[in-house]
Amino acid sequence: MQHSILFLLSLGLLLAASSASSPAPVVDTDGDSLERGRQYYATFHIVGVPVAGLMLWPTNNSCPLHLDVSWFGQHSQPLAFFPEDPAENIIREGNTLYAMFVEPTQCSESTVWKLGSNGTITTGGTTSTSSDFHKSRFAISKFGNDQDEGYNFQYCPCSVGANRPSCNAPCHEGLEVNSAREKLPLRLRAKGNDYPSGFFFQKVKDVTNLQLLKA
């Protein structure tokens, strides 16, 4: 009996330690954890009001497409996220993932995000499990100290939260929204630039969760 009690206490401590060591889940506008393969809109808010959403745009009317913002009166495009750790089904703050737009495009490239030239985010990414540097790893981190400030995206050349060896380079700072509302691609924020933008995630209703396709 005493051994059983000790075993249960040890198991409880291990589970508590494991839970404490896991990063917090990213939550949507309903307060639910973001799930692998579920479809979401990423919306940008000003004073608590959604005013824009992420979309793809053909800069210079050419492929690959760039990540951009749809402003007032336009529709953002649904996204799906896939943790790099294949055993993880919850999107967690700071852990690396693959991000992709769900809708097909007129371009031949995959809709998986990729770090392009000059800090832009483009399509044509990969879901490679290579432990080396590659340009399709991203992470979602909390923007500011308050849940009401939303989240931001980071580019991460190396794996974070995946149970395997990887490189050691840190993640880069988040995306910024072009405040002039012009059709210019989003760029990774550099220190000293304008403040980054907090995004919120809204479920796309009545759709099936996606499976990650190799790209």
Sine and cosine of phi, psi and omega as CSV:
sin_phi,cos_phi,sin_psi,cos_psi,sin_omega,cos_omega
0.00,0.00,-0.71,0.70,0.00,-1.00
-0.88,0.47,-0.64,0.77,0.02,-1.00
-0.90,0.44,-0.63,0.78,0.00,-1.00
-0.90,0.44,-0.67,0.75,0.01,-1.00
-0.90,0.43,-0.69,0.73,0.02,-1.00
-0.89,0.46,-0.64,0.77,0.01,-1.00
-0.89,0.45,-0.71,0.70,-0.01,-1.00
-0.90,0.43,-0.64,0.77,0.04,-1.00
-0.90,0.44,-0.67,0.74,0.01,-1.00
-0.90,0.43,-0.68,0.73,0.01,-1.00
-0.89,0.46,-0.68,0.74,0.02,-1.00
-0.88,0.47,-0.65,0.76,0.02,-1.00
-0.91,0.41,-0.65,0.76,0.02,-1.00
-0.90,0.44,-0.69,0.72,0.01,-1.00
-0.90,0.43,-0.64,0.77,0.02,-1.00
-0.91,0.42,-0.65,0.76,0.02,-1.00
-0.91,0.41,-0.65,0.76,0.01,-1.00
-0.90,0.44,-0.68,0.73,0.00,-1.00
-0.90,0.43,-0.64,0.77,-0.02,-1.00
-0.92,0.38,-0.51,0.86,-0.05,-1.00
-0.99,0.13,-0.25,0.97,0.00,-1.00
-0.99,0.16,0.71,-0.71,0.06,-1.00
-0.87,0.49,0.42,-0.91,0.01,-1.00
-0.90,0.43,0.57,-0.82,0.07,-1.00
-0.94,0.35,0.53,-0.85,0.18,-0.98
-0.97,0.23,0.72,-0.70,-0.07,-1.00
-0.90,-0.44,0.45,-0.89,0.01,-1.00
-1.00,-0.05,-0.11,-0.99,-0.06,-1.00
-0.94,0.35,-0.20,0.98,0.10,-0.99
-1.00,-0.05,-0.03,1.00,-0.04,-1.00
1.00,0.10,0.16,0.99,0.00,-1.00
-1.00,-0.07,0.49,-0.87,0.04,-1.00
-0.92,0.40,0.64,-0.77,0.12,-0.99
-0.92,0.38,0.67,-0.74,-0.07,-1.00
-0.91,-0.41,0.51,-0.86,0.08,-1.00
-0.81,0.59,0.79,-0.62,0.12,-0.99
0.98,0.22,-0.11,0.99,0.03,-1.00
-0.98,0.22,0.51,-0.86,-0.07,-1.00
-1.00,-0.07,0.69,-0.73,-0.04,-1.00
-0.66,-0.75,0.43,-0.90,0.27,-0.96
-0.99,-0.14,0.69,-0.72,0.11,-0.99
-0.98,-0.19,0.93,-0.36,-0.11,-0.99
-0.92,-0.40,0.55,-0.83,0.01,-1.00
-0.97,-0.24,0.76,-0.65,-0.08,-1.00
-0.93,-0.38,0.56,-0.83,0.19,-0.98
-0.82,-0.58,0.85,-0.53,-0.05,-1.00
0.79,0.61,0.69,0.73,0.07,-1.00
0.98,0.20,0.02,1.00,-0.04,-1.00
-0.94,-0.33,0.80,-0.60,0.04,-1.00
-0.93,0.37,0.83,-0.55,-0.05,-1.00
-0.85,-0.53,-0.15,0.99,-0.06,-1.00
-0.32,-0.95,0.28,-0.96,0.05,-1.00
-0.56,-0.83,0.32,-0.95,-0.02,-1.00
-0.97,0.22,0.59,-0.81,0.00,-1.00
-0.45,-0.89,0.08,-1.00,0.11,-0.99
-0.97,-0.24,0.55,-0.84,-0.03,-1.00
-0.60,-0.80,0.70,-0.72,0.00,-1.00
-0.99,0.11,1.00,0.05,0.02,-1.00
-0.85,0.53,0.76,-0.65,-0.07,-1.00
0.86,0.52,0.41,0.91,0.03,-1.00
0.82,0.57,0.64,0.77,-0.02,-1.00
-0.66,-0.75,0.26,-0.97,0.08,-1.00
-0.99,-0.10,0.43,-0.90,-0.03,1.00
-0.96,0.29,0.31,-0.95,0.03,-1.00
-0.98,0.22,0.41,-0.91,0.01,-1.00
-0.93,-0.38,0.49,-0.87,0.12,-0.99
-0.95,0.33,0.76,-0.66,-0.06,-1.00
-0.53,-0.85,-0.11,-0.99,-0.07,-1.00
-0.85,-0.52,0.74,-0.67,0.15,-0.99
-1.00,-0.07,0.84,-0.54,-0.05,-1.00
-1.00,-0.02,-0.21,-0.98,-0.16,-0.99
-0.67,0.74,0.72,-0.69,0.11,-0.99
0.99,0.14,-0.04,1.00,0.02,-1.00
-0.93,-0.36,0.22,-0.98,-0.07,-1.00
-0.96,-0.27,0.74,-0.67,0.15,-0.99
-0.97,0.25,0.25,-0.97,-0.05,-1.00
-0.96,-0.29,0.60,-0.80,-0.06,-1.00
-0.93,0.38,0.58,-0.82,0.00,-1.00
-0.86,-0.51,0.39,-0.92,0.17,-0.99
-0.71,-0.70,0.55,-0.84,-0.04,-1.00
-0.84,-0.54,0.57,-0.82,-0.06,-1.00
-0.70,-0.71,0.94,-0.34,0.04,-1.00
-0.82,0.57,0.61,-0.79,0.03,-1.00
-0.92,0.40,-0.51,0.86,0.09,-1.00
-0.96,0.29,0.92,-0.40,-0.08,-1.00
-0.91,0.41,-0.31,0.95,-0.01,-1.00
-1.00,0.05,-0.10,0.99,-0.06,-1.00
-0.98,-0.18,0.78,-0.62,0.01,-1.00
-0.95,-0.33,-0.04,1.00,0.02,-1.00
-0.93,-0.36,0.66,-0.75,0.08,-1.00
-0.99,0.16,0.86,-0.52,-0.06,-1.00
-0.91,-0.42,0.54,-0.84,-0.04,-1.00
-0.84,0.54,0.81,-0.59,0.11,-0.99
1.00,0.09,-0.22,0.98,0.02,-1.00
-0.99,0.11,0.62,-0.79,-0.09,-1.00
-0.95,0.31,0.53,-0.85,-0.04,-1.00
-0.49,-0.87,0.18,-0.98,0.18,-0.98
-0.96,-0.28,0.66,-0.75,0.02,-1.00
-0.88,-0.48,0.65,-0.76,0.01,-1.00
-0.55,-0.83,0.55,-0.84,0.18,-0.98
-0.99,0.17,0.59,-0.81,-0.13,-0.99
-0.99,0.12,-0.64,0.77,-0.12,-0.99
-0.97,0.25,0.62,-0.78,0.05,-1.00
-0.92,0.39,0.40,-0.92,0.01,-1.00
-0.83,-0.56,0.09,-1.00,0.03,-1.00
-0.99,0.14,-0.08,1.00,-0.03,-1.00
-1.00,-0.07,0.38,-0.93,-0.04,-1.00
-0.99,0.16,-0.33,0.94,-0.05,-1.00
-0.94,0.34,0.42,-0.91,0.12,-0.99
-0.90,0.44,0.32,-0.95,0.03,-1.00
-1.00,-0.06,0.23,0.97,0.09,-1.00
-0.96,0.29,0.68,-0.74,-0.01,-1.00
-0.91,0.42,0.50,-0.87,0.03,-1.00
-0.50,-0.86,0.61,-0.79,0.12,-0.99
-0.96,0.28,0.88,-0.47,0.00,-1.00
-0.99,-0.11,-0.30,-0.95,-0.02,-1.00
-0.96,0.30,0.51,-0.86,0.07,-1.00
0.85,0.53,0.47,0.89,0.08,-1.00
0.99,0.16,0.12,0.99,0.06,-1.00
-0.98,0.21,0.34,-0.94,0.08,-1.00
-0.94,-0.33,0.80,-0.60,-0.05,-1.00
-0.83,-0.56,0.08,-1.00,0.21,-0.98
-1.00,0.09,0.02,-1.00,0.00,-1.00
1.00,-0.07,0.31,0.95,-0.01,-1.00
-0.98,0.22,0.04,-1.00,-0.02,-1.00
-0.82,-0.57,0.40,-0.92,0.14,-0.99
-0.94,-0.34,0.52,0.86,0.00,-1.00
-0.86,0.52,0.61,-0.79,0.05,-1.00
-1.00,-0.09,0.26,0.97,0.03,-1.00
-0.83,0.55,0.65,-0.76,0.02,-1.00
-0.99,0.14,-0.15,0.99,0.00,-1.00
-0.99,0.17,0.07,-1.00,0.09,-1.00
-0.81,0.58,0.72,-0.70,0.35,-0.94
-0.48,-0.88,0.21,-0.98,-0.30,-0.95
-0.99,-0.14,0.23,0.97,-0.05,-1.00
-0.90,-0.43,0.18,0.98,0.06,-1.00
-1.00,0.01,0.77,-0.64,0.07,-1.00
-0.71,-0.70,0.19,-0.98,0.07,-1.00
-0.58,-0.81,0.38,-0.92,0.07,-1.00
-0.93,-0.36,0.80,-0.59,-0.01,-1.00
-0.81,-0.59,0.39,-0.92,0.00,-1.00
-0.94,0.35,0.66,-0.75,0.04,-1.00
-0.99,-0.11,0.92,-0.40,-0.04,-1.00
0.98,0.20,-0.26,-0.97,-0.07,-1.00
-0.97,-0.25,-0.07,1.00,-0.09,-1.00
-0.90,-0.44,0.70,-0.72,0.02,-1.00
-0.85,0.53,-0.48,0.88,-0.02,-1.00
-0.95,0.32,-0.15,0.99,0.00,-1.00
-1.00,0.02,-0.11,0.99,0.08,-1.00
0.99,0.14,-0.41,-0.91,-0.11,-0.99
-0.75,-0.66,0.20,-0.98,0.10,-0.99
-0.66,-0.75,0.27,-0.96,0.02,-1.00
-0.98,-0.20,0.59,-0.81,0.10,-0.99
-0.84,-0.55,0.52,-0.86,0.18,-0.98
-1.00,-0.06,0.76,-0.65,-0.05,-1.00
-0.81,-0.59,0.95,-0.30,0.00,-1.00
-0.92,0.39,-0.39,0.92,-0.05,-1.00
-0.86,-0.51,0.36,-0.93,-0.04,-1.00
-0.93,0.37,0.60,-0.80,0.13,-0.99
-0.72,-0.70,0.81,-0.59,0.03,-1.00
0.99,0.14,0.07,1.00,0.08,-1.00
-0.99,-0.13,0.71,-0.70,-0.13,-0.99
-0.99,0.15,0.92,0.40,0.05,-1.00
-0.26,-0.97,0.34,-0.94,-0.01,-1.00
-0.90,0.44,0.50,-0.87,0.06,-1.00
-0.44,-0.90,-0.04,-1.00,0.06,-1.00
-0.97,0.23,-0.01,-1.00,-0.14,-0.99
-0.86,-0.51,0.17,0.98,-0.02,-1.00
-0.93,0.36,0.63,-0.78,-0.02,-1.00
-0.97,0.25,0.27,-0.96,0.10,-0.99
-0.96,0.28,0.44,-0.90,0.02,-1.00
-1.00,-0.08,0.34,-0.94,-0.06,-1.00
-0.91,0.41,0.15,-0.99,-0.23,-0.97
-0.97,0.24,-0.06,-1.00,0.00,-1.00
-0.99,0.10,0.46,-0.89,0.11,-0.99
-0.85,-0.52,0.52,-0.85,0.02,-1.00
-1.00,-0.07,0.69,-0.73,0.04,-1.00
-0.94,0.35,0.95,-0.32,-0.10,-1.00
-0.94,0.34,-0.26,0.97,0.02,-1.00
-0.98,0.19,-0.11,0.99,0.03,-1.00
0.87,0.49,0.54,0.84,0.07,-1.00
-1.00,-0.10,0.30,-0.95,0.00,-1.00
-0.99,0.12,0.97,0.26,0.09,-1.00
-0.87,-0.49,0.59,-0.81,-0.04,-1.00
-0.92,0.39,0.55,-0.84,0.10,-0.99
-0.90,0.43,0.56,-0.83,0.04,-1.00
-0.83,-0.56,0.42,-0.91,0.14,-0.99
-0.92,0.40,0.68,-0.73,-0.06,-1.00
-0.94,0.33,0.72,-0.70,0.12,-0.99
-0.98,-0.21,0.52,-0.86,0.00,-1.00
-0.85,0.52,0.68,-0.73,0.00,-1.00
0.99,-0.10,-0.23,0.97,0.04,-1.00
-0.99,0.17,-0.07,-1.00,0.04,-1.00
-0.88,0.48,0.28,-0.96,-0.02,-1.00
-0.87,0.49,0.54,-0.84,0.08,-1.00
-0.96,0.28,0.14,-0.99,-0.13,-0.99
-0.94,-0.35,0.70,-0.71,0.06,-1.00
-1.00,0.07,0.74,-0.67,0.01,-1.00
-0.93,-0.37,0.45,-0.89,0.07,-1.00
-0.84,-0.55,0.46,-0.89,-0.09,-1.00
-0.91,-0.42,0.83,-0.56,-0.02,-1.00
-0.90,-0.44,0.78,-0.62,-0.01,-1.00
-0.87,0.49,0.63,-0.78,0.24,-0.97
-1.00,0.06,0.86,-0.52,-0.15,-0.99
-0.98,0.18,0.51,-0.86,0.19,-0.98
0.85,0.53,0.70,0.71,0.10,-1.00
-0.77,-0.63,0.36,-0.93,-0.02,-1.00
-1.00,0.06,0.63,-0.77,0.08,-1.00
-0.88,0.47,0.59,-0.81,-0.04,-1.00
-1.00,-0.03,0.43,-0.90,0.17,-0.99
-0.99,-0.15,0.58,-0.82,0.01,-1.00
-0.96,0.29,0.84,-0.54,0.05,-1.00
-1.00,-0.08,0.61,-0.79,0.03,-1.00
-0.94,0.33,0.76,-0.65,0.00,-1.00
-0.72,-0.69,0.00,0.00,0.00,0.00
